Amino acid sequence: MSLGNTRTQKDFARKTQIAASAIALMGTTTTATAQDLTQTLPQEVGTVAPALMAYITDGLFGTVWNAETLSMRDRALVTFAAMVTRGEGAQLGEFTALALDAGVTPAELSETITHLAFYTGWGNATAAAQAMAPVYAARGASADDLPGASPDLLPLNQKAEDARQNMVQNTYGDVSQGVVDYTQEMLFLDLWLRPDLAPRDRSLVTVAGLIAAGQPEQMTFHLNRAMDNGLTQTEAGGMLAHLAFYAGWPRVFSAMPVAKEVFANRAQ
């Protein structure tokens, strides 16, 4: 083993300990630990890119995941949604385990990929299911732990849905009536009313997915809906900062003007 590799491994161990100490300060609100975070990181990173390792362990694991703007559970769910959206199946198993350790239930993760199938594409969702299956098997998650195909739906806000449907119908009915109909029947009269993912969390993963996909033009409606469902401005800002690392700075900066406008309009 070369001296350079020895130093790299020592640096990795030191920085992992730094991350562990920082995250330990988060308290007892979650069972996820610094060790859970480091298990999401391929060991080859330290060998190939020591500087990247330092940014990850000191900056991302030691600082970003420790920020109070979002709970560990929310960060795990946002990260999971971003990775599903971006088709990053190679690491999704580790982030599935992390989310479970952070307090997200198997039912909520199952419902998340079902939801994101409509917003990020069927292929991403089915690939995510393949990556998640071994983790579920290892954790003993059974069919009884997962959402059914036809649960009793949450109550519908008929006034809000009528307004949304009328706007979409009037704007796009002559472009594709099929899209208009499927949007109402499958999404807003069914998917969005499924009970195994809370409305706030359903909005959270939707906005995270839109940012990760680089589709800020769809954010105005969904960020407003998220805040109507209980997401705070502080949490929304924390989500943007978190996603800068997992979706990239350009996508987040493309989303920032939309978020700024939503915040300003809601403050009036």
HELIX and SHEET records of a PDB file:
HELIX    1   1 LEU A    3  ALA A   24  1                                  22    
HELIX    2   2 ALA A   34  THR A   38  1                                   5    
HELIX    3   3 GLU A   44  VAL A   48  1                                   5    
HELIX    4   4 PRO A   50  ALA A   54  1                                   5    
HELIX    5   5 TYR A   55  PHE A   61  3                                   7    
HELIX    6   6 VAL A   64  ASN A   66  5                                   3    
HELIX    7   7 MET A   72  THR A   85  1                                  14    
HELIX    8   8 GLY A   89  GLN A   91  5                                   3    
HELIX    9   9 LEU A   92  ASP A  101  1                                  10    
HELIX   10  10 PRO A  106  THR A  120  1                                  15    
HELIX   11  11 TRP A  122  ARG A  139  1                                  18    
HELIX   12  12 ALA A  143  ASP A  145  5                                   3    
HELIX   13  13 GLN A  158  TYR A  172  1                                  15    
HELIX   14  14 GLN A  177  TYR A  182  1                                   6    
HELIX   15  15 THR A  183  PHE A  188  3                                   6    
HELIX   16  16 LEU A  191  LEU A  193  5                                   3    
HELIX   17  17 PRO A  199  ALA A  212  1                                  14    
HELIX   18  18 PRO A  216  GLN A  218  5                                   3    
HELIX   19  19 MET A  219  ASP A  228  1                                  10    
HELIX   20  20 GLN A  233  ALA A  247  1                                  15    
HELIX   21  21 TRP A  249  ALA A  267  1                                  19    
END                                                                             
